[in-house]
Amino acid sequence: MLVERGLQAMNVELVSEAYAIAANYLRRSGAIADTLVTDEHLLGIIIKLLQNGEFNKIRLANTAIARFQAQAEARAVA
């Protein structure tokens, strides 16, 4: 899945860990469904952050959570 997106092999683990942290939080808060299916929107946010030079998994996860929630609120208002 991640290799198909053109990520380097060394970044797959980083993206996976950041996604696991963010998805776990968002599932517990009810923002995303509690399934094993990957949320493509959340994954896209994390990949974009990584491509912009962020390599700290906690910062990746926290920023992704904040952006995901902000975009969800914006969609709810619209």
C-alpha positions in Angstrom: 0.0 0.0 0.0 2.6 2.6 1.0 5.3 1.4 -1.4 2.8 1.9 -4.2 2.6 5.5 -3.3 6.3 6.0 -4.0 7.5 6.2 -0.4 11.0 5.0 0.4 11.2 1.7 2.3 12.8 3.3 5.3 9.7 5.6 5.7 7.1 2.9 5.6 7.6 2.1 9.3 7.4 5.7 10.2 4.2 6.3 8.3 2.7 3.1 9.8 3.5 4.1 13.4 2.2 7.7 12.9 -0.9 6.3 11.3 -1.5 3.8 14.1 -1.2 6.6 16.7 -3.5 9.0 14.9 -6.1 6.4 13.8 -6.2 4.9 17.4 -7.0 8.4 18.8 -9.5 9.2 16.1 -11.3 5.8 16.5 -11.5 6.3 20.3 -12.9 9.8 19.8 -15.5 8.6 17.3 -14.1 10.6 14.4 -13.5 7.5 12.2 -15.1 4.1 12.2 -13.7 1.4 14.4 -12.6 -0.9 11.6 -9.4 -2.4 10.2 -9.9 -0.5 6.9 -7.3 2.3 6.3 -8.7 5.8 6.3 -7.3 7.1 3.0 -7.8 10.7 4.0 -5.8 10.4 7.2 -3.1 8.4 5.4 -2.9 11.1 2.8 -2.4 13.8 5.4 0.4 11.9 7.0 2.1 11.2 3.7 1.8 14.9 2.7 3.4 15.9 6.1 6.2 13.4 5.5 6.9 14.7 2.0 7.1 18.2 3.5 9.9 17.1 5.8 8.4 16.0 9.1 10.0 12.9 10.4 9.0 12.8 14.0 6.2 10.2 14.4 4.5 11.9 17.3 4.5 15.2 15.6 3.3 13.5 12.4 0.4 11.9 14.3 -0.6 15.0 16.3 -0.5 17.3 13.3 -2.5 14.8 11.2 -5.1 14.5 14.0 -5.4 18.3 14.1 -5.8 18.7 10.4 -8.2 15.7 10.1 -10.4 17.2 12.8 -10.2 20.7 11.3 -11.2 19.4 7.9 -14.0 17.4 9.4 -15.4 20.4 11.2 -15.1 22.5 8.0 -17.1 19.8 6.1 -19.7 19.8 8.8 -20.2 23.5 8.7 -20.4 23.6 4.9 
